[in-house]
């Protein structure tokens, strides 16, 4: 397209369709990219989309879906062919301030076919909130644990469940959190077993990893 080379066949190679990082793209560029996917009959998801970008796309007739909290824009080529993954992903976040990243993770996982249970505002400052949800969290096959501040939520969940835990540090916190560096280091240095860590505020990346875990587990079941 001159300004972009679209990966139309990504879904066939990896099981998940192309994703667009919206910041840095003009409204016109985003519209042209979405239209191209539409013409080729491909589904697509975009992250960190501004309301201005979405309104520009919508006003020009592109039937895309948008969520202001997660800032995700998505287009489904054919609802009848929406993917479905076995198993369940639990998305947990420590506080209400983490909701944008939590919803980015949850909605990304749902777009790629996963069943998601949401457990929000279950940070360890009020441990009873997490413990009141822990039995339901334990029914998930993968847990995404999202937290800013000191980032301890992921370690606690990892010690209470047998599922793989994907930890997402967020940039939420006061000065000494260094915009997410403190929870990132906390999570990387955790002694809790079965936990992996993605980049700061990367709910999208955590969701993709969780979906791949479900997909690979399903392959193993099918091979038996």
DAGILIN-V768425 format. One record per helix or strand of 2 or more residues. SS is the DSSP state (A for helix, B for strand). FROM is the first residue (numbers start at 0). TO is the last residue. If there is no record, write none. Layout:
# DAGILIN-V768425
ss-><SS;SS>
from-><FROM;FROM>
to-><TO;TO>
This chain:
# DAGILIN-V768425
ss-><A;B;A;B;A;B;B;A;B;A;B;A;A;B;A;B;A;B;A>
from-><9;18;26;43;50;64;71;78;87;95;114;123;133;141;152;163;174;194;202>
to-><13;20;38;46;58;66;74;80;92;110;118;130;136;146;157;168;187;197;222>
